[in-house]
Amino acid sequence: MKDLEKRIDNIEARNKRVELDKKWETSWTRRICIMILTYIIVLIYSYVISKYNNIYFSSLVPVIGFTLSTLSLGLIRKIWEKK
């Protein structure tokens, strides 16, 4: 019986984590932060490569923007979860 209760507790804890993940993925906080961070990164990157007309440099814009915005969202998510 004790093993069954432990398994149920583990399942409930996992369900709470999954629900929190769903809320985060659909939250406006996450969306707005991604938009702002991507915009800032594109501005900086565009300024840096403005002297070059190279398709390979230009193609890096979405990759760098997405990568940096997702890396920085960990801190924002921790703050969001506390509220």
MOPAC internal coordinates of N, CA, C and O (Angstrom, degrees):
PM7 1SCF
backbone

  N    0.0000 0     0.00 0     0.00 0    0    0    0
  C    1.4575 1     0.00 0     0.00 0    1    0    0
  C    1.5337 1   110.99 1     0.00 0    2    1    0
  O    1.2310 1   120.99 1   140.00 1    3    2    1
  N    1.3281 1   115.71 1   -40.00 1    3    2    1
  C    1.4497 1   119.57 1  -178.56 1    5    3    2
  C    1.5299 1   110.65 1   -64.93 1    6    5    3
  O    1.2310 1   120.55 1   142.40 1    7    6    5
  N    1.3237 1   116.55 1   -37.60 1    7    6    5
  C    1.4614 1   121.75 1   177.92 1    9    7    6
  C    1.5294 1   110.61 1   -63.42 1   10    9    7
  O    1.2310 1   120.61 1   140.44 1   11   10    9
  N    1.3044 1   116.45 1   -39.56 1   11   10    9
  C    1.4579 1   121.58 1   178.95 1   13   11   10
  C    1.5282 1   110.86 1   -64.85 1   14   13   11
  O    1.2310 1   120.35 1   137.37 1   15   14   13
  N    1.3313 1   116.94 1   -42.63 1   15   14   13
  C    1.4681 1   120.90 1   178.63 1   17   15   14
  C    1.5248 1   110.59 1   -64.01 1   18   17   15
  O    1.2310 1   120.75 1   140.78 1   19   18   17
  N    1.3139 1   116.16 1   -39.22 1   19   18   17
  C    1.4627 1   120.03 1   178.80 1   21   19   18
  C    1.5264 1   110.71 1   -64.80 1   22   21   19
  O    1.2310 1   120.46 1   138.15 1   23   22   21
  N    1.3157 1   116.73 1   -41.85 1   23   22   21
  C    1.4637 1   120.75 1   178.28 1   25   23   22
  C    1.5279 1   110.93 1   -63.62 1   26   25   23
  O    1.2310 1   120.69 1   138.62 1   27   26   25
  N    1.3197 1   116.28 1   -41.38 1   27   26   25
  C    1.4769 1   120.15 1   178.60 1   29   27   26
  C    1.5228 1   110.22 1   -63.96 1   30   29   27
  O    1.2310 1   120.10 1   136.99 1   31   30   29
  N    1.3284 1   117.41 1   -43.01 1   31   30   29
  C    1.4651 1   120.83 1   177.67 1   33   31   30
  C    1.5310 1   111.32 1   -60.82 1   34   33   31
  O    1.2310 1   120.64 1   138.75 1   35   34   33
  N    1.3205 1   116.39 1   -41.25 1   35   34   33
  C    1.4696 1   120.11 1   177.89 1   37   35   34
  C    1.5267 1   111.79 1   -63.44 1   38   37   35
  O    1.2310 1   120.84 1   139.15 1   39   38   37
  N    1.3093 1   116.00 1   -40.85 1   39   38   37
  C    1.4713 1   120.35 1   178.79 1   41   39   38
  C    1.5235 1   110.53 1   -65.70 1   42   41   39
  O    1.2310 1   120.22 1   137.55 1   43   42   41
  N    1.3123 1   117.18 1   -42.45 1   43   42   41
  C    1.4697 1   120.10 1   178.95 1   45   43   42
  C    1.5197 1   111.36 1   -64.89 1   46   45   43
  O    1.2310 1   120.17 1   140.62 1   47   46   45
  N    1.3339 1   117.28 1   -39.38 1   47   46   45
  C    1.4655 1   120.24 1   177.94 1   49   47   46
  C    1.5276 1   110.49 1   -64.72 1   50   49   47
  O    1.2310 1   120.50 1   138.69 1   51   50   49
  N    1.3179 1   116.65 1   -41.31 1   51   50   49
  C    1.4641 1   120.54 1   177.86 1   53   51   50
  C    1.5149 1   110.92 1   -64.61 1   54   53   51
  O    1.2310 1   119.96 1   139.26 1   55   54   53
  N    1.3108 1   117.68 1   -40.74 1   55   54   53
  C    1.4655 1   121.02 1   178.48 1   57   55   54
  C    1.5184 1   111.43 1   -61.57 1   58   57   55
  O    1.2310 1   120.31 1   141.08 1   59   58   57
  N    1.3293 1   117.01 1   -38.92 1   59   58   57
  C    1.4697 1   119.91 1   177.96 1   61   59   58
  C    1.5161 1   110.76 1   -64.25 1   62   61   59
  O    1.2310 1   120.31 1   138.70 1   63   62   61
  N    1.3445 1   117.01 1   -41.30 1   63   62   61
  C    1.4661 1   120.22 1   178.55 1   65   63   62
  C    1.5285 1   110.77 1   -64.34 1   66   65   63
  O    1.2310 1   120.46 1   138.89 1   67   66   65
  N    1.3189 1   116.73 1   -41.11 1   67   66   65
  C    1.4656 1   120.64 1   179.55 1   69   67   66
  C    1.5251 1   110.69 1   -65.00 1   70   69   67
  O    1.2310 1   120.30 1   138.62 1   71   70   69
  N    1.3203 1   117.02 1   -41.38 1   71   70   69
  C    1.4665 1   120.40 1   178.28 1   73   71   70
  C    1.5216 1   111.00 1   -63.30 1   74   73   71
  O    1.2310 1   120.52 1   139.18 1   75   74   73
  N    1.3409 1   116.61 1   -40.82 1   75   74   73
  C    1.4544 1   120.31 1   178.25 1   77   75   74
  C    1.5292 1   110.44 1   -65.36 1   78   77   75
  O    1.2310 1   120.17 1   139.62 1   79   78   77
  N    1.3196 1   117.29 1   -40.38 1   79   78   77
  C    1.4637 1   120.88 1   176.83 1   81   79   78
  C    1.5285 1   111.10 1   -60.80 1   82   81   79
  O    1.2310 1   120.29 1   137.71 1   83   82   81
  N    1.3225 1   117.06 1   -42.29 1   83   82   81
  C    1.4713 1   120.49 1   178.79 1   85   83   82
  C    1.5205 1   110.97 1   -63.31 1   86   85   83
  O    1.2310 1   120.88 1   136.19 1   87   86   85
  N    1.3238 1   115.92 1   -43.81 1   87   86   85
  C    1.4668 1   119.34 1   179.42 1   89   87   86
  C    1.5239 1   110.82 1   -61.49 1   90   89   87
  O    1.2310 1   120.52 1   138.21 1   91   90   89
  N    1.3354 1   116.60 1   -41.79 1   91   90   89
  C    1.4619 1   120.66 1  -179.98 1   93   91   90
  C    1.5261 1   110.81 1   -64.84 1   94   93   91
  O    1.2310 1   120.11 1   134.66 1   95   94   93
  N    1.3097 1   117.40 1   -45.34 1   95   94   93
  C    1.4577 1   121.28 1  -177.58 1   97   95   94
  C    1.5236 1   112.33 1   -62.15 1   98   97   95
  O    1.2310 1   119.72 1   150.53 1   99   98   97
  N    1.3113 1   118.15 1   -29.47 1   99   98   97
  C    1.4594 1   120.98 1  -178.76 1  101   99   98
  C    1.5259 1   113.27 1  -103.64 1  102  101   99
  O    1.2310 1   120.05 1  -176.50 1  103  102  101
  N    1.3270 1   117.50 1     3.50 1  103  102  101
  C    1.4633 1   119.82 1  -175.88 1  105  103  102
  C    1.5269 1   111.67 1   -74.31 1  106  105  103
  O    1.2310 1   121.45 1   -31.37 1  107  106  105
  N    1.3065 1   114.84 1   148.63 1  107  106  105
  C    1.4556 1   120.61 1   176.85 1  109  107  106
  C    1.5157 1   110.57 1   -71.07 1  110  109  107
  O    1.2310 1   120.01 1   151.37 1  111  110  109
  N    1.3183 1   117.59 1   -28.63 1  111  110  109
  C    1.4610 1   120.89 1   177.14 1  113  111  110
  C    1.5208 1   109.84 1   -57.63 1  114  113  111
  O    1.2310 1   120.70 1   131.53 1  115  114  113
  N    1.3340 1   116.27 1   -48.47 1  115  114  113
  C    1.4605 1   121.10 1   179.92 1  117  115  114
  C    1.5203 1   111.07 1   -62.99 1  118  117  115
  O    1.2310 1   120.10 1   134.13 1  119  118  117
  N    1.3049 1   117.41 1   -45.87 1  119  118  117
  C    1.4658 1   121.42 1  -178.37 1  121  119  118
  C    1.5237 1   111.93 1   -61.86 1  122  121  119
  O    1.2310 1   120.92 1   133.51 1  123  122  121
  N    1.3172 1   115.84 1   -46.49 1  123  122  121
  C    1.4633 1   120.39 1  -178.46 1  125  123  122
  C    1.5230 1   110.83 1   -65.72 1  126  125  123
  O    1.2310 1   120.46 1   139.00 1  127  126  125
  N    1.3319 1   116.73 1   -41.00 1  127  126  125
  C    1.4626 1   119.78 1   178.42 1  129  127  126
  C    1.5236 1   111.31 1   -62.92 1  130  129  127
  O    1.2310 1   120.05 1   138.50 1  131  130  129
  N    1.3047 1   117.51 1   -41.50 1  131  130  129
  C    1.4701 1   120.52 1   177.93 1  133  131  130
  C    1.5222 1   110.33 1   -63.15 1  134  133  131
  O    1.2310 1   120.43 1   137.59 1  135  134  133
  N    1.3274 1   116.79 1   -42.41 1  135  134  133
  C    1.4667 1   119.80 1   179.11 1  137  135  134
  C    1.5243 1   111.54 1   -62.67 1  138  137  135
  O    1.2310 1   120.63 1   132.73 1  139  138  137
  N    1.3205 1   116.39 1   -47.27 1  139  138  137
  C    1.4705 1   120.52 1  -177.60 1  141  139  138
  C    1.5240 1   111.09 1   -65.72 1  142  141  139
  O    1.2310 1   120.64 1   132.59 1  143  142  141
  N    1.3164 1   116.38 1   -47.41 1  143  142  141
  C    1.4640 1   119.38 1  -178.80 1  145  143  142
  C    1.5291 1   111.78 1   -64.27 1  146  145  143
  O    1.2310 1   120.51 1   139.53 1  147  146  145
  N    1.3154 1   116.63 1   -40.47 1  147  146  145
  C    1.4638 1   119.78 1   178.67 1  149  147  146
  C    1.5259 1   110.34 1   -65.02 1  150  149  147
  O    1.2310 1   120.23 1   138.54 1  151  150  149
  N    1.3154 1   117.16 1   -41.46 1  151  150  149
  C    1.4597 1   121.05 1   179.05 1  153  151  150
  C    1.5295 1   111.06 1   -61.34 1  154  153  151
  O    1.2310 1   120.65 1   133.96 1  155  154  153
  N    1.3251 1   116.37 1   -46.04 1  155  154  153
  C    1.4728 1   120.71 1   179.60 1  157  155  154
  C    1.5228 1   110.50 1   -62.58 1  158  157  155
  O    1.2310 1   120.61 1   136.80 1  159  158  157
  N    1.3094 1   116.45 1   -43.20 1  159  158  157
  C    1.4622 1   119.98 1   179.89 1  161  159  158
  C    1.5194 1   111.30 1   -64.04 1  162  161  159
  O    1.2310 1   120.58 1   138.70 1  163  162  161
  N    1.3174 1   116.50 1   -41.30 1  163  162  161
  C    1.4674 1   119.96 1   178.78 1  165  163  162
  C    1.5245 1   110.56 1   -64.91 1  166  165  163
  O    1.2310 1   119.89 1   139.82 1  167  166  165
  N    1.3222 1   117.82 1   -40.18 1  167  166  165
  C    1.4691 1   120.62 1   177.71 1  169  167  166
  C    1.5260 1   111.19 1   -60.43 1  170  169  167
  O    1.2310 1   121.05 1   130.77 1  171  170  169
  N    1.3244 1   115.61 1   -49.23 1  171  170  169
  C    1.4689 1   119.68 1  -179.14 1  173  171  170
  C    1.5218 1   110.69 1   -63.43 1  174  173  171
  O    1.2310 1   120.75 1   133.77 1  175  174  173
  N    1.3050 1   116.16 1   -46.23 1  175  174  173
  C    1.4565 1   121.11 1  -178.66 1  177  175  174
  C    1.5258 1   110.63 1   -62.96 1  178  177  175
  O    1.2310 1   120.28 1   137.41 1  179  178  177
  N    1.3264 1   117.08 1   -42.59 1  179  178  177
  C    1.4688 1   120.69 1   179.80 1  181  179  178
  C    1.5230 1   110.95 1   -62.92 1  182  181  179
  O    1.2310 1   121.01 1   141.81 1  183  182  181
  N    1.3272 1   115.68 1   -38.19 1  183  182  181
  C    1.4580 1   119.46 1   178.18 1  185  183  182
  C    1.5305 1   110.81 1   -65.18 1  186  185  183
  O    1.2310 1   120.78 1   137.56 1  187  186  185
  N    1.3262 1   116.12 1   -42.44 1  187  186  185
  C    1.4603 1   120.83 1  -178.33 1  189  187  186
  C    1.5284 1   111.72 1   -65.72 1  190  189  187
  O    1.2310 1   120.02 1   137.84 1  191  190  189
  N    1.3255 1   117.57 1   -42.16 1  191  190  189
  C    1.4709 1   119.34 1  -176.01 1  193  191  190
  C    1.5231 1   113.34 1   -95.03 1  194  193  191
  O    1.2310 1   119.89 1  -169.90 1  195  194  193
  N    1.3260 1   117.82 1    10.10 1  195  194  193
  C    1.4673 1   119.76 1  -176.66 1  197  195  194
  C    1.5307 1   112.62 1   -61.31 1  198  197  195
  O    1.2310 1   120.62 1   157.90 1  199  198  197
  N    1.3084 1   116.42 1   -22.10 1  199  198  197
  C    1.4662 1   119.95 1  -179.96 1  201  199  198
  C    1.5229 1   112.70 1   -83.80 1  202  201  199
  O    1.2310 1   120.99 1   169.85 1  203  202  201
  N    1.3165 1   115.72 1   -10.15 1  203  202  201
  C    1.4635 1   119.91 1  -177.05 1  205  203  202
  C    1.5249 1   109.93 1  -115.70 1  206  205  203
  O    1.2310 1   120.68 1   -36.86 1  207  206  205
  N    1.2969 1   116.31 1   143.14 1  207  206  205
  C    1.4584 1   121.12 1   176.41 1  209  207  206
  C    1.5303 1   106.79 1  -118.79 1  210  209  207
  O    1.2310 1   121.48 1  -101.85 1  211  210  209
  N    1.3183 1   114.77 1    78.15 1  211  210  209
  C    1.4565 1   120.66 1  -174.17 1  213  211  210
  C    1.5271 1   109.06 1  -129.05 1  214  213  211
  O    1.2310 1   120.02 1   -54.75 1  215  214  213
  N    1.3077 1   117.57 1   125.25 1  215  214  213
  C    1.4674 1   122.12 1  -177.65 1  217  215  214
  C    1.5246 1   111.39 1   -63.19 1  218  217  215
  O    1.2310 1   120.05 1   148.35 1  219  218  217
  N    1.3251 1   117.52 1   -31.65 1  219  218  217
  C    1.4642 1   120.42 1  -178.89 1  221  219  218
  C    1.5258 1   111.21 1   -69.08 1  222  221  219
  O    1.2310 1   120.19 1   140.10 1  223  222  221
  N    1.3178 1   117.25 1   -39.90 1  223  222  221
  C    1.4560 1   119.97 1   175.87 1  225  223  222
  C    1.5272 1   111.04 1   -66.72 1  226  225  223
  O    1.2310 1   120.76 1   136.49 1  227  226  225
  N    1.3222 1   116.15 1   -43.51 1  227  226  225
  C    1.4615 1   120.47 1  -179.52 1  229  227  226
  C    1.5217 1   111.95 1   -63.10 1  230  229  227
  O    1.2310 1   120.33 1   145.60 1  231  230  229
  N    1.3007 1   116.98 1   -34.40 1  231  230  229
  C    1.4705 1   121.36 1  -179.17 1  233  231  230
  C    1.5172 1   112.67 1   -69.39 1  234  233  231
  O    1.2310 1   120.04 1   161.59 1  235  234  233
  N    1.2903 1   117.54 1   -18.41 1  235  234  233
  C    1.4690 1   120.71 1  -179.88 1  237  235  234
  C    1.5246 1   112.92 1   -77.59 1  238  237  235
  O    1.2310 1   119.89 1   164.66 1  239  238  237
  N    1.3268 1   117.81 1   -15.34 1  239  238  237
  C    1.4673 1   120.74 1  -176.10 1  241  239  238
  C    1.5261 1   112.62 1   -54.57 1  242  241  239
  O    1.2310 1   118.60 1   124.19 1  243  242  241
  N    1.3259 1   120.28 1   -55.81 1  243  242  241
  C    1.4690 1   118.43 1  -178.10 1  245  243  242
  C    1.5271 1   113.07 1   -65.53 1  246  245  243
  O    1.2310 1   120.62 1   145.75 1  247  246  245
  N    1.3138 1   116.43 1   -34.25 1  247  246  245
  C    1.4684 1   119.92 1  -179.48 1  249  247  246
  C    1.5203 1   110.60 1   -65.46 1  250  249  247
  O    1.2310 1   120.70 1   130.58 1  251  250  249
  N    1.3061 1   116.27 1   -49.42 1  251  250  249
  C    1.4646 1   120.45 1  -179.54 1  253  251  250
  C    1.5220 1   110.36 1   -65.52 1  254  253  251
  O    1.2310 1   120.08 1   136.40 1  255  254  253
  N    1.3224 1   117.45 1   -43.60 1  255  254  253
  C    1.4696 1   120.69 1   179.62 1  257  255  254
  C    1.5097 1   112.42 1   -59.63 1  258  257  255
  O    1.2310 1   120.66 1   132.37 1  259  258  257
  N    1.3093 1   116.34 1   -47.63 1  259  258  257
  C    1.4612 1   119.99 1  -179.50 1  261  259  258
  C    1.5252 1   111.31 1   -65.23 1  262  261  259
  O    1.2310 1   120.42 1   134.51 1  263  262  261
  N    1.3213 1   116.81 1   -45.49 1  263  262  261
  C    1.4634 1   120.55 1  -177.66 1  265  263  262
  C    1.5217 1   111.53 1   -62.09 1  266  265  263
  O    1.2310 1   119.99 1   130.62 1  267  266  265
  N    1.3118 1   117.62 1   -49.38 1  267  266  265
  C    1.4592 1   119.98 1  -178.81 1  269  267  266
  C    1.5235 1   112.48 1   -66.70 1  270  269  267
  O    1.2310 1   120.41 1   144.12 1  271  270  269
  N    1.3186 1   116.81 1   -35.88 1  271  270  269
  C    1.4600 1   118.35 1   179.96 1  273  271  270
  C    1.5298 1   111.13 1   -68.90 1  274  273  271
  O    1.2310 1   120.06 1   141.75 1  275  274  273
  N    1.3152 1   117.50 1   -38.25 1  275  274  273
  C    1.4711 1   118.73 1   179.20 1  277  275  274
  C    1.5194 1   111.48 1   -72.79 1  278  277  275
  O    1.2310 1   119.86 1   147.23 1  279  278  277
  N    1.3270 1   117.88 1   -32.77 1  279  278  277
  C    1.4588 1   119.85 1   177.96 1  281  279  278
  C    1.5194 1   111.40 1   -66.96 1  282  281  279
  O    1.2310 1   120.32 1   143.55 1  283  282  281
  N    1.3120 1   116.99 1   -36.45 1  283  282  281
  C    1.4593 1   120.36 1  -177.35 1  285  283  282
  C    1.5241 1   112.72 1   -83.18 1  286  285  283
  O    1.2310 1   119.94 1   169.02 1  287  286  285
  N    1.3255 1   117.72 1   -10.98 1  287  286  285
  C    1.4583 1   119.80 1  -178.49 1  289  287  286
  C    1.5228 1   113.11 1   -73.60 1  290  289  287
  O    1.2310 1   119.34 1   163.81 1  291  290  289
  N    1.3141 1   118.86 1   -16.19 1  291  290  289
  C    1.4646 1   120.83 1   178.81 1  293  291  290
  C    1.5205 1   112.05 1   -59.00 1  294  293  291
  O    1.2310 1   120.67 1   134.38 1  295  294  293
  N    1.3190 1   116.32 1   -45.62 1  295  294  293
  C    1.4607 1   121.06 1   178.89 1  297  295  294
  C    1.5258 1   110.78 1   -65.71 1  298  297  295
  O    1.2310 1   120.52 1   137.24 1  299  298  297
  N    1.3162 1   116.60 1   -42.76 1  299  298  297
  C    1.4613 1   120.87 1   179.99 1  301  299  298
  C    1.5219 1   110.20 1   -63.92 1  302  301  299
  O    1.2310 1   120.39 1   141.52 1  303  302  301
  N    1.3245 1   116.86 1   -38.48 1  303  302  301
  C    1.4626 1   120.33 1   179.39 1  305  303  302
  C    1.5246 1   111.29 1   -65.00 1  306  305  303
  O    1.2310 1   119.93 1   139.87 1  307  306  305
  N    1.3182 1   117.74 1   -40.13 1  307  306  305
  C    1.4707 1   120.36 1   178.95 1  309  307  306
  C    1.5208 1   110.50 1   -61.45 1  310  309  307
  O    1.2310 1   120.29 1   139.01 1  311  310  309
  N    1.3064 1   117.05 1   -40.99 1  311  310  309
  C    1.4662 1   120.89 1   177.38 1  313  311  310
  C    1.5144 1   109.67 1   -66.16 1  314  313  311
  O    1.2310 1   120.28 1   136.86 1  315  314  313
  N    1.3327 1   117.06 1   -43.14 1  315  314  313
  C    1.4635 1   122.57 1  -179.52 1  317  315  314
  C    1.5299 1   111.24 1   -62.41 1  318  317  315
  O    1.2310 1   119.95 1   140.99 1  319  318  317
  N    1.3236 1   117.71 1   -39.01 1  319  318  317
  C    1.4567 1   121.27 1  -178.41 1  321  319  318
  C    1.5349 1   112.14 1   -67.09 1  322  321  319
  O    1.2310 1   120.53 1   151.17 1  323  322  321
  N    1.3214 1   116.59 1   -28.83 1  323  322  321
  C    1.4689 1   119.22 1  -179.80 1  325  323  322
  C    1.5144 1   112.03 1   -72.11 1  326  325  323
  O    1.2310 1   120.28 1   160.69 1  327  326  325
  N    1.3127 1   117.07 1   -19.31 1  327  326  325
  C    1.4753 1   120.36 1  -177.54 1  329  327  326
  C    1.4897 1   111.68 1   -93.29 1  330  329  327
  O    1.2310 1   120.10 1   180.00 1  331  330  329

